Amino acid sequence: MWAGIVLIALVGLIHLFLASEYFEYASYLGLLFVANVVGAIASAVGIYRGSSWGWILGVFVAGGAFGMYVISRAFGLPGLPQSEREWFDPPGVFSLIVEALFVVLYIWRATQATADRR
């Protein structure tokens, strides 16, 4: 439980620190970063309370952020300058690692729960 809370909180914190930068490029990008923060907070609360929706929301938050990073680098997004399409930008890579770890942790927990029911 605590690993999930820490990982999803890190996802939210990374996006919180980067939100103002992305508001400068395009308002919708900044709003997506803020939505990620709100989703991460809600997910952490749900996980803490032992609710399965917290994990599921966290997978959407982390998986969505991971997917949008890949899309933004591979294809670009409206308002995102070419200079921000660098694949190996340190905060982005750190975010990808944390997001992937959260999703892997969720999958591991889900498979363990299924195995325990047998």
N, C-alpha and C positions, 0 to 999 in steps of 0.2 A: 504494500500500500504506500509506504513512505517513498519508495523509489519512484513510483508513478507520480506522486504529488510533486516531488522535487523536479522530475523531468518536465512535467507539464508547466510547472511554475517557471522553469528556465526558458521554455518556449515563449511564455508570455512576457518575461522580462526582456528577452532579446528583442522581441517585437515592440515593446514599450520604448526601449532606448532608440530604436531605429525609426519609429513612427514620424517624428518631426522631420527627419530627412526626406521621407517619402511624401509627406504633405507638400514639400517644396516642389516635387516633380509633378504630382497630380493629386488633387483632393481625394479621389477615389482610392488611390494607393494608401494614403495615410489612414483613411477610414477602414480599409481592410486590415491594416496593422492594428488599429484600435479594436476592431471586432475580434481579432485573434487574441488580444490581451483579455478582453471580456470573456471570451470562450474558454481561455486557459484558466481564468479565475473560477468560473462556474464549474469547469471540469474538476479542478483541484478540490473544491468544496464537495462535489458529488462523490469523488473518490474517498475523501476523508469520512464522509457519512456512510460509506459502504454501499453506495448505490451503483448499480451497473451502468446507469445512464452517464455517470461521470466518466467512466472509462470509454464508453462509446463516443461521447462528445469529444473527449481528448483525442481519440483516433481521428475524428473529423478535423479537429483543429490542427494537430501535428501533421497528419497526412495531407491535409489541404495546403498547409504552408509548404511542405516538402514539394508537392506537385506544382504549386505556383512558382516556386523558386526555379524548378526545372523548366517550366514553360517560359518564364520571364527571361531566362538565359538562352534558351534554345530559339525562341521565336520573337521575344520582345513583348512589351505591353505598351498601349497608348500612353504617351507622356513620360515613359521611362527612357532616359537618355542612353545612348549607345555605351557611354562610359560605365553605366551601371549594369552592363550585361556580362561583367567579368565573372567567370565560373568559380574562381578560387579566392574570392574575397573572404578574409578571415571570419568576420561575423556570420557570413552566409554559410560557410563550411561548418562552423561550430553549430549553427542552428540546424543544419541538415543532420548532423550527427545526433544531436539531442532528440530531434523529431523522430528519426529512425529508431533510436533506442526506445522511445516511448511506445512506438507501434510494435516493436519486437517484444517488449515487456507485456503488452496487452495480449499479443498472440500466444506467448508462453503461458500467461495466466489462464487464458481461455482454454488452451489445450490441456493444462493441468486440471482445471475444473471438470472438463469432459472426462478425462481419465479417472478422476476420483469418483465420478458418478457410476462407473462401470462396476 
